[in-house]
Amino acid sequence: MKEFTPAPDSASIVSVTDRVKPVALGMGVTAVHFLGDRAAFVGGEENVAFVDAKGEITNVAVHSGGILSTASDGKRILMGGDDGKVVSLDAKGEVTLLATDPKRRWIDAVALQADGGAFAWSAGKTATVKSGKAEEKSLEVPSTVGGLAFAPKGLRLAIAHYNGATLWFPNMEGSAEFLPWAGSHHAVTFSPDNKFLVTAMHEPALHGWRLADNRHMRMTGYPGRVRSMSWSAGGKGLATSGADTVIIWPFGSKDGPMGKEPAMLAPLQARVAVVACHPKNDILAAGYSDGTVLMVRLEDGAEILVRRNGTPPVAAIGWNAKGTLLAFADENGDGGLLEL
C-alpha cells in the first residue's frame, strides 16, 4: 500500500461530539446490533444491554458464560456461547434456545441468512445449518471453523478454516467445494452481488476468490490483523480495520481489487479497530484503538468527529437499518448513541 498524509488535528474537523448521548454499560462489549431503534450491545459475558433513544438501559441474560459469536439480520440477534448453546434474541427481549452442542463444545461462529431465515453455527470442525422446519444439516471441514457467512441469495454457506474456505449447499448432496489458500482464515464474507468471497487471515492480510472462476485475489500490506470488515451501501467497496487508516478495497468491476490499490481514508496516529458502513449512503463509521470515533465520507474522505481520543479501544460500532442512529462502545463498555 502507498504512504498516506497524516490527518489534521481533530480540533480542525467538524465535530458532533456534543450531540452524542453517553452510554455507560458497566460491562465489556464485543458487538453492537440494532433491533428496531434500540441498540443491543453484546457483552463478553452472559448479557446483552438494550439501549433506547433516551439512553435507558435494559439488560437481558442470554448465556450462562462467555458470548463468543454474534450475527444479526435486524430482526433478531443470533449468539453462540462457551456454554455450547445457540440462542436468538428478538426486539421484545425474548430469548429462544435454538440448539445445544451435544458435547457442549464452544460455539465459535454463527451466521444468519438475510432473506430466508436459515441460521448456522459451528463447534470445532463441524458447521451446522438449520432452515425452517427442515432437519439440521452438518458438514465437517478439515480444521476448526474460523468463520461462517451465508450467500446473499440462496441457501449457500461459506466456511472459513485452515488453508482455505469451503462453499456448501446444505440441501444438495456432495456440494461442498474447497477453495484453497495456505494459512489460517478466521472470518469470511460474500460480496453483496455474490461475485466474490473474501476471508480475513490470521496473518495481516485478506484473501479473496472471484467465484465465477475461483481466481485468487491477494489483499496484503496491513501492519496488523484485520478484525473488522464492512461492505459499502452499494457493495462497491469493502472497508477494513487493521491499519492506522481505513482501508477500502474496490469491488465495483468484474475483477474486483485485482491489480488495484485500495483507498485509504481517515488516517490517525492510532490503529483502526472497527468499521461499519452506512446502510444507505456512501459513509462509514470507524472506531480506533485510542477511542476515537469518526464518520467518513467515502467520496472525498471528509471526516466528522463523533468521539475524541483518550479512552480504551473502540470495541463495537454499528448503524440502525435506516441509517439514522449510530451506536458505539469501547472495551470497558463506555459508549454513545448519535442520532443523525
LOPA-76318 format. One record per residue (C-alpha): residue number from 1; residue in three letters; x, y, z. Coordinates in steps of 0.2 Angstrom, whole numbers, plus 2048, in hexadecimal, padded with zeros to 3 digits. Example, Ala and Ser with C-alpha at 12.3 -4.5 7.8 and 13.67 -1.06 7.14 Angstrom:
residues 2
+------+-------+-----+-----+-----+
! tigu ! nukol !  px !  py !  pz !
+------+-------+-----+-----+-----+
!    1 !   ALA ! 83E ! 7EA ! 827 !
!    2 !   SER ! 844 ! 7FB ! 824 !
+------+-------+-----+-----+-----+
This chain:
residues 340
+------+-------+-----+-----+-----+
! tigu ! nukol !  px !  py !  pz !
+------+-------+-----+-----+-----+
!    1 !   MET ! 800 ! 800 ! 800 !
!    2 !   LYS ! 806 ! 812 ! 7FD !
!    3 !   GLU ! 80A ! 81E ! 80A !
!    4 !   PHE ! 7FD ! 82A ! 810 !
!    5 !   THR ! 7FD ! 83C ! 817 !
!    6 !   PRO ! 7FA ! 83E ! 82A !
!    7 !   ALA ! 7E8 ! 845 ! 82E !
!    8 !   PRO ! 7E6 ! 856 ! 835 !
!    9 !   ASP ! 7E4 ! 858 ! 847 !
!   10 !   SER ! 7D2 ! 853 ! 84D !
!   11 !   ALA ! 7CF ! 865 ! 853 !
!   12 !   SER ! 7CF ! 86B ! 840 !
!   13 !   ILE ! 7C1 ! 85F ! 83A !
!   14 !   VAL ! 7AF ! 860 ! 83C !
!   15 !   SER ! 7A9 ! 859 ! 84D !
!   16 !   VAL ! 798 ! 852 ! 853 !
!   17 !   THR ! 79F ! 84C ! 864 !
!   18 !   ASP ! 793 ! 857 ! 86D !
!   19 !   ARG ! 784 ! 84E ! 865 !
!   20 !   VAL ! 789 ! 83C ! 86B !
!   21 !   LYS ! 77F ! 835 ! 879 !
!   22 !   PRO ! 78B ! 82C ! 885 !
!   23 !   VAL ! 788 ! 81A ! 889 !
!   24 !   ALA ! 790 ! 812 ! 898 !
!   25 !   LEU ! 78E ! 7FF ! 897 !
!   26 !   GLY ! 799 ! 7F9 ! 8A5 !
!   27 !   MET ! 79E ! 7EA ! 89B !
!   28 !   GLY ! 7AB ! 7E6 ! 88E !
!   29 !   VAL ! 7A3 ! 7E6 ! 87D !
!   30 !   THR ! 7A7 ! 7DC ! 86D !
!   31 !   ALA ! 799 ! 7E1 ! 861 !
!   32 !   VAL ! 78B ! 7EC ! 85E !
!   33 !   HIS ! 77B ! 7E9 ! 853 !
!   34 !   PHE ! 76B ! 7F3 ! 851 !
!   35 !   LEU ! 75A ! 7EA ! 853 !
!   36 !   GLY ! 74E ! 7F8 ! 84E !
!   37 !   ASP ! 754 ! 808 ! 855 !
!   38 !   ARG ! 75C ! 800 ! 865 !
!   39 !   ALA ! 76E ! 7FD ! 865 !
!   40 !   ALA ! 773 ! 7EC ! 86C !
!   41 !   PHE ! 784 ! 7EC ! 873 !
!   42 !   VAL ! 78B ! 7DA ! 874 !
!   43 !   GLY ! 795 ! 7D7 ! 884 !
!   44 !   GLY ! 7A4 ! 7CB ! 885 !
!   45 !   GLU ! 79B ! 7C2 ! 893 !
!   46 !   GLU ! 789 ! 7BC ! 895 !
!   47 !   ASN ! 77F ! 7CC ! 891 !
!   48 !   VAL ! 779 ! 7D8 ! 883 !
!   49 !   ALA ! 775 ! 7EA ! 887 !
!   50 !   PHE ! 767 ! 7F2 ! 87E !
!   51 !   VAL ! 768 ! 805 ! 87D !
!   52 !   ASP ! 75A ! 810 ! 876 !
!   53 !   ALA ! 75B ! 821 ! 86F !
!   54 !   LYS ! 759 ! 829 ! 880 !
!   55 !   GLY ! 769 ! 81F ! 886 !
!   56 !   GLU ! 75F ! 814 ! 891 !
!   57 !   ILE ! 767 ! 803 ! 894 !
!   58 !   THR ! 75F ! 7F2 ! 895 !
!   59 !   ASN ! 76A ! 7E2 ! 898 !
!   60 !   VAL ! 764 ! 7D1 ! 892 !
!   61 !   ALA ! 76D ! 7C1 ! 897 !
!   62 !   VAL ! 770 ! 7B6 ! 888 !
!   63 !   HIS ! 77E ! 7AA ! 88C !
!   64 !   SER ! 785 ! 7A2 ! 89C !
!   65 !   GLY ! 797 ! 7A7 ! 897 !
!   66 !   GLY ! 7A1 ! 7AF ! 88A !
!   67 !   ILE ! 799 ! 7B5 ! 87A !
!   68 !   LEU ! 7A5 ! 7B0 ! 86C !
!   69 !   SER ! 79C ! 7B5 ! 85C !
!   70 !   THR ! 78D ! 7BF ! 856 !
!   71 !   ALA ! 784 ! 7C3 ! 846 !
!   72 !   SER ! 774 ! 7CD ! 842 !
!   73 !   ASP ! 768 ! 7D0 ! 834 !
!   74 !   GLY ! 760 ! 7DF ! 83D !
!   75 !   LYS ! 751 ! 7D4 ! 843 !
!   76 !   ARG ! 75B ! 7C9 ! 84F !
!   77 !   ILE ! 76C ! 7C7 ! 856 !
!   78 !   LEU ! 774 ! 7B5 ! 855 !
!   79 !   MET ! 781 ! 7B1 ! 862 !
!   80 !   GLY ! 78D ! 7A3 ! 866 !
!   81 !   GLY ! 794 ! 7A0 ! 877 !
!   82 !   ASP ! 7A1 ! 796 ! 880 !
!   83 !   ASP ! 792 ! 78D ! 888 !
!   84 !   GLY ! 790 ! 784 ! 878 !
!   85 !   LYS ! 780 ! 78C ! 874 !
!   86 !   VAL ! 779 ! 796 ! 865 !
!   87 !   VAL ! 76C ! 7A3 ! 86A !
!   88 !   SER ! 762 ! 7B1 ! 861 !
!   89 !   LEU ! 75C ! 7C1 ! 869 !
!   90 !   ASP ! 74E ! 7CB ! 861 !
!   91 !   ALA ! 749 ! 7DD ! 862 !
!   92 !   LYS ! 73D ! 7DA ! 871 !
!   93 !   GLY ! 74C ! 7D3 ! 87B !
!   94 !   GLU ! 746 ! 7C1 ! 87A !
!   95 !   VAL ! 753 ! 7B4 ! 87A !
!   96 !   THR ! 751 ! 7A3 ! 870 !
!   97 !   LEU ! 75C ! 794 ! 871 !
!   98 !   LEU ! 75F ! 78E ! 860 !
!   99 !   ALA ! 76C ! 780 ! 862 !
!  100 !   THR ! 778 ! 778 ! 86E !
!  101 !   ASP ! 788 ! 770 ! 869 !
!  102 !   PRO ! 787 ! 75E ! 86F !
!  103 !   LYS ! 799 ! 75E ! 876 !
!  104 !   ARG ! 796 ! 770 ! 87D !
!  105 !   ARG ! 7A4 ! 776 ! 872 !
!  106 !   TRP ! 7A7 ! 789 ! 870 !
!  107 !   ILE ! 79C ! 791 ! 862 !
!  108 !   ASP ! 7AA ! 79A ! 859 !
!  109 !   ALA ! 7A1 ! 7A2 ! 84A !
!  110 !   VAL ! 78F ! 7A5 ! 845 !
!  111 !   ALA ! 786 ! 7AC ! 836 !
!  112 !   LEU ! 775 ! 7B2 ! 831 !
!  113 !   GLN ! 76D ! 7B1 ! 81F !
!  114 !   ALA ! 767 ! 7C2 ! 81A !
!  115 !   ASP ! 758 ! 7BD ! 810 !
!  116 !   GLY ! 753 ! 7AB ! 815 !
!  117 !   GLY ! 754 ! 7AA ! 828 !
!  118 !   ALA ! 761 ! 79C ! 828 !
!  119 !   PHE ! 76F ! 79C ! 835 !
!  120 !   ALA ! 77F ! 794 ! 837 !
!  121 !   TRP ! 78C ! 790 ! 845 !
!  122 !   SER ! 79C ! 787 ! 847 !
!  123 !   ALA ! 7A4 ! 77D ! 855 !
!  124 !   GLY ! 7B6 ! 777 ! 852 !
!  125 !   LYS ! 7B7 ! 771 ! 840 !
!  126 !   THR ! 7A4 ! 76F ! 83E !
!  127 !   ALA ! 799 ! 77C ! 836 !
!  128 !   THR ! 786 ! 779 ! 837 !
!  129 !   VAL ! 778 ! 782 ! 82E !
!  130 !   LYS ! 765 ! 782 ! 833 !
!  131 !   SER ! 758 ! 788 ! 827 !
!  132 !   GLY ! 746 ! 78A ! 82B !
!  133 !   LYS ! 73F ! 779 ! 830 !
!  134 !   ALA ! 74C ! 76F ! 827 !
!  135 !   GLU ! 758 ! 764 ! 830 !
!  136 !   GLU ! 769 ! 76B ! 835 !
!  137 !   LYS ! 776 ! 768 ! 829 !
!  138 !   SER ! 789 ! 766 ! 82E !
!  139 !   LEU ! 799 ! 767 ! 825 !
!  140 !   GLU ! 7AA ! 763 ! 82C !
!  141 !   VAL ! 7B9 ! 76D ! 825 !
!  142 !   PRO ! 7CB ! 76A ! 826 !
!  143 !   SER ! 7CF ! 774 ! 836 !
!  144 !   THR ! 7C6 ! 77F ! 842 !
!  145 !   VAL ! 7B9 ! 78B ! 83A !
!  146 !   GLY ! 7C0 ! 79D ! 83B !
!  147 !   GLY ! 7B0 ! 7A6 ! 834 !
!  148 !   LEU ! 79F ! 7A3 ! 82B !
!  149 !   ALA ! 795 ! 7AE ! 81F !
!  150 !   PHE ! 786 ! 7AB ! 814 !
!  151 !   ALA ! 785 ! 7B0 ! 802 !
!  152 !   PRO ! 77A ! 7BF ! 7FE !
!  153 !   LYS ! 76E ! 7B4 ! 7F5 !
!  154 !   GLY ! 76A ! 7A1 ! 7F6 !
!  155 !   LEU ! 76F ! 795 ! 804 !
!  156 !   ARG ! 782 ! 795 ! 802 !
!  157 !   LEU ! 78E ! 796 ! 810 !
!  158 !   ALA ! 7A0 ! 79B ! 810 !
!  159 !   ILE ! 7AB ! 793 ! 81E !
!  160 !   ALA ! 7BC ! 79A ! 821 !
!  161 !   HIS ! 7CA ! 78F ! 829 !
!  162 !   TYR ! 7DC ! 78A ! 828 !
!  163 !   ASN ! 7E3 ! 78B ! 816 !
!  164 !   GLY ! 7D4 ! 792 ! 80E !
!  165 !   ALA ! 7C1 ! 792 ! 80D !
!  166 !   THR ! 7B3 ! 786 ! 809 !
!  167 !   LEU ! 7A3 ! 78B ! 800 !
!  168 !   TRP ! 794 ! 780 ! 804 !
!  169 !   PHE ! 782 ! 77E ! 7FE !
!  170 !   PRO ! 77B ! 775 ! 80D !
!  171 !   ASN ! 76C ! 76E ! 803 !
!  172 !   MET ! 776 ! 767 ! 7F6 !
!  173 !   GLU ! 780 ! 756 ! 7F8 !
!  174 !   GLY ! 793 ! 757 ! 7F4 !
!  175 !   SER ! 792 ! 76A ! 7F1 !
!  176 !   ALA ! 7A1 ! 770 ! 7FC !
!  177 !   GLU ! 7AE ! 779 ! 7F2 !
!  178 !   PHE ! 7BF ! 77C ! 7F9 !
!  179 !   LEU ! 7C8 ! 78D ! 7F5 !
!  180 !   PRO ! 7DA ! 78B ! 7FA !
!  181 !   TRP ! 7E6 ! 798 ! 800 !
!  182 !   ALA ! 7F4 ! 794 ! 80D !
!  183 !   GLY ! 7F2 ! 79B ! 81E !
!  184 !   SER ! 7E5 ! 79E ! 82C !
!  185 !   HIS ! 7D5 ! 7A6 ! 827 !
!  186 !   HIS ! 7CB ! 7AD ! 835 !
!  187 !   ALA ! 7BC ! 7B7 ! 82D !
!  188 !   VAL ! 7B3 ! 7B6 ! 81D !
!  189 !   THR ! 7A7 ! 7C1 ! 813 !
!  190 !   PHE ! 79E ! 7C1 ! 802 !
!  191 !   SER ! 79D ! 7D0 ! 7F8 !
!  192 !   PRO ! 78B ! 7D7 ! 7F7 !
!  193 !   ASP ! 78A ! 7D3 ! 7E4 !
!  194 !   ASN ! 790 ! 7C1 ! 7E8 !
!  195 !   LYS ! 79F ! 7C2 ! 7DC !
!  196 !   PHE ! 7AD ! 7C1 ! 7E9 !
!  197 !   LEU ! 7B1 ! 7B9 ! 7F9 !
!  198 !   VAL ! 7BE ! 7C1 ! 805 !
!  199 !   THR ! 7C6 ! 7BA ! 815 !
!  200 !   ALA ! 7D0 ! 7C2 ! 822 !
!  201 !   MET ! 7E0 ! 7B9 ! 827 !
!  202 !   HIS ! 7E9 ! 7B6 ! 837 !
!  203 !   GLU ! 7F8 ! 7BF ! 82E !
!  204 !   PRO ! 7F5 ! 7D1 ! 82A !
!  205 !   ALA ! 7EC ! 7CF ! 819 !
!  206 !   LEU ! 7DC ! 7CB ! 811 !
!  207 !   HIS ! 7DA ! 7BE ! 803 !
!  208 !   GLY ! 7CC ! 7BD ! 7F6 !
!  209 !   TRP ! 7C5 ! 7B2 ! 7E8 !
!  210 !   ARG ! 7BB ! 7B8 ! 7D9 !
!  211 !   LEU ! 7AE ! 7AB ! 7DA !
!  212 !   ALA ! 7AB ! 7AA ! 7C7 !
!  213 !   ASP ! 7BC ! 7A2 ! 7C4 !
!  214 !   ASN ! 7C3 ! 7A1 ! 7D6 !
!  215 !   ARG ! 7D1 ! 7AC ! 7D1 !
!  216 !   HIS ! 7DB ! 7B2 ! 7E0 !
!  217 !   MET ! 7DC ! 7C4 ! 7E7 !
!  218 !   ARG ! 7EA ! 7C8 ! 7F3 !
!  219 !   MET ! 7E7 ! 7D7 ! 7FE !
!  220 !   THR ! 7F7 ! 7DA ! 808 !
!  221 !   GLY ! 801 ! 7E9 ! 810 !
!  222 !   TYR ! 7F8 ! 7EA ! 821 !
!  223 !   PRO ! 803 ! 7ED ! 830 !
!  224 !   GLY ! 7F6 ! 7E3 ! 83B !
!  225 !   ARG ! 7E9 ! 7D6 ! 83A !
!  226 !   VAL ! 7D8 ! 7DB ! 832 !
!  227 !   ARG ! 7CB ! 7D8 ! 83F !
!  228 !   SER ! 7BD ! 7E2 ! 838 !
!  229 !   MET ! 7B6 ! 7E3 ! 826 !
!  230 !   SER ! 7A6 ! 7EC ! 81F !
!  231 !   TRP ! 79F ! 7EE ! 80E !
!  232 !   SER ! 79A ! 7FF ! 807 !
!  233 !   ALA ! 788 ! 803 ! 804 !
!  234 !   GLY ! 789 ! 7FF ! 7F1 !
!  235 !   GLY ! 796 ! 7F0 ! 7F4 !
!  236 !   LYS ! 7A3 ! 7F9 ! 7EA !
!  237 !   GLY ! 7AF ! 7FA ! 7F8 !
!  238 !   LEU ! 7B5 ! 7EF ! 807 !
!  239 !   ALA ! 7BB ! 7FA ! 816 !
!  240 !   THR ! 7C7 ! 7F1 ! 822 !
!  241 !   SER ! 7D0 ! 7F4 ! 832 !
!  242 !   GLY ! 7E2 ! 7EF ! 835 !
!  243 !   ALA ! 7EC ! 7FF ! 831 !
!  244 !   ASP ! 7ED ! 811 ! 837 !
!  245 !   THR ! 7E1 ! 816 ! 829 !
!  246 !   VAL ! 7D1 ! 80E ! 823 !
!  247 !   ILE ! 7D5 ! 803 ! 814 !
!  248 !   ILE ! 7C8 ! 801 ! 807 !
!  249 !   TRP ! 7CA ! 7F5 ! 7F9 !
!  250 !   PRO ! 7C1 ! 7F8 ! 7E8 !
!  251 !   PHE ! 7B4 ! 7EB ! 7E3 !
!  252 !   GLY ! 7AB ! 7F5 ! 7D6 !
!  253 !   SER ! 7B2 ! 7EC ! 7C6 !
!  254 !   LYS ! 7B2 ! 7DA ! 7C1 !
!  255 !   ASP ! 7C4 ! 7D8 ! 7C7 !
!  256 !   GLY ! 7C1 ! 7DF ! 7D8 !
!  257 !   PRO ! 7D1 ! 7E5 ! 7E0 !
!  258 !   MET ! 7DC ! 7DB ! 7D4 !
!  259 !   GLY ! 7EB ! 7E7 ! 7CF !
!  260 !   LYS ! 7E3 ! 7F6 ! 7D8 !
!  261 !   GLU ! 7E9 ! 800 ! 7E7 !
!  262 !   PRO ! 7DC ! 802 ! 7F6 !
!  263 !   ALA ! 7D6 ! 813 ! 7FB !
!  264 !   MET ! 7DD ! 818 ! 80C !
!  265 !   LEU ! 7D2 ! 824 ! 816 !
!  266 !   ALA ! 7D2 ! 82C ! 827 !
!  267 !   PRO ! 7E4 ! 82A ! 82D !
!  268 !   LEU ! 7E8 ! 82C ! 83F !
!  269 !   GLN ! 7F7 ! 828 ! 84B !
!  270 !   ALA ! 7ED ! 819 ! 851 !
!  271 !   ARG ! 7E7 ! 808 ! 849 !
!  272 !   VAL ! 7D6 ! 806 ! 842 !
!  273 !   ALA ! 7CD ! 7FA ! 84D !
!  274 !   VAL ! 7BB ! 7F9 ! 846 !
!  275 !   VAL ! 7B2 ! 7FF ! 836 !
!  276 !   ALA ! 7A0 ! 800 ! 832 !
!  277 !   CYS ! 799 ! 806 ! 821 !
!  278 !   HIS ! 789 ! 810 ! 820 !
!  279 !   PRO ! 77B ! 805 ! 81A !
!  280 !   LYS ! 775 ! 812 ! 80D !
!  281 !   ASN ! 782 ! 81F ! 809 !
!  282 !   ASP ! 794 ! 81F ! 805 !
!  283 !   ILE ! 79A ! 823 ! 817 !
!  284 !   LEU ! 7A2 ! 818 ! 824 !
!  285 !   ALA ! 7A6 ! 819 ! 836 !
!  286 !   ALA ! 7B7 ! 814 ! 83D !
!  287 !   GLY ! 7BC ! 811 ! 84F !
!  288 !   TYR ! 7CF ! 811 ! 854 !
!  289 !   SER ! 7DA ! 80A ! 860 !
!  290 !   ASP ! 7DC ! 81A ! 869 !
!  291 !   GLY ! 7C9 ! 81C ! 86B !
!  292 !   THR ! 7C6 ! 828 ! 85D !
!  293 !   VAL ! 7B6 ! 826 ! 853 !
!  294 !   LEU ! 7B5 ! 82E ! 842 !
!  295 !   MET ! 7A8 ! 82F ! 834 !
!  296 !   VAL ! 7B0 ! 82F ! 823 !
!  297 !   ARG ! 7A9 ! 833 ! 812 !
!  298 !   LEU ! 7AF ! 826 ! 805 !
!  299 !   GLU ! 7AF ! 832 ! 7F6 !
!  300 !   ASP ! 7BC ! 83F ! 7FD !
!  301 !   GLY ! 7C1 ! 839 ! 80E !
!  302 !   ALA ! 7B9 ! 847 ! 817 !
!  303 !   GLU ! 7B8 ! 843 ! 82A !
!  304 !   ILE ! 7AC ! 847 ! 838 !
!  305 !   LEU ! 7B2 ! 844 ! 84A !
!  306 !   VAL ! 7A6 ! 83A ! 854 !
!  307 !   ARG ! 7B1 ! 836 ! 863 !
!  308 !   ARG ! 7C2 ! 83D ! 868 !
!  309 !   ASN ! 7D1 ! 832 ! 86D !
!  310 !   GLY ! 7D7 ! 82E ! 87E !
!  311 !   THR ! 7CC ! 81F ! 883 !
!  312 !   PRO ! 7CF ! 80C ! 881 !
!  313 !   PRO ! 7CE ! 805 ! 86F !
!  314 !   VAL ! 7BD ! 805 ! 866 !
!  315 !   ALA ! 7B6 ! 7F4 ! 867 !
!  316 !   ALA ! 7A6 ! 7F5 ! 85D !
!  317 !   ILE ! 79D ! 801 ! 851 !
!  318 !   GLY ! 78D ! 7FF ! 847 !
!  319 !   TRP ! 77E ! 808 ! 83E !
!  320 !   ASN ! 76C ! 805 ! 83F !
!  321 !   ALA ! 763 ! 7FF ! 82F !
!  322 !   LYS ! 75E ! 811 ! 82A !
!  323 !   GLY ! 76F ! 818 ! 82D !
!  324 !   THR ! 768 ! 825 ! 839 !
!  325 !   LEU ! 771 ! 81F ! 849 !
!  326 !   LEU ! 783 ! 81A ! 84C !
!  327 !   ALA ! 788 ! 810 ! 85C !
!  328 !   PHE ! 799 ! 80D ! 862 !
!  329 !   ALA ! 7A2 ! 807 ! 872 !
!  330 !   ASP ! 7B4 ! 804 ! 878 !
!  331 !   GLU ! 7BB ! 7F5 ! 880 !
!  332 !   ASN ! 7B6 ! 7FB ! 891 !
!  333 !   GLY ! 7A4 ! 7FD ! 88C !
!  334 !   ASP ! 7A4 ! 810 ! 88B !
!  335 !   GLY ! 79C ! 816 ! 87B !
!  336 !   GLY ! 78F ! 821 ! 873 !
!  337 !   LEU ! 780 ! 823 ! 867 !
!  338 !   LEU ! 77F ! 830 ! 85A !
!  339 !   GLU ! 76F ! 834 ! 851 !
!  340 !   LEU ! 772 ! 83C ! 840 !
+------+-------+-----+-----+-----+
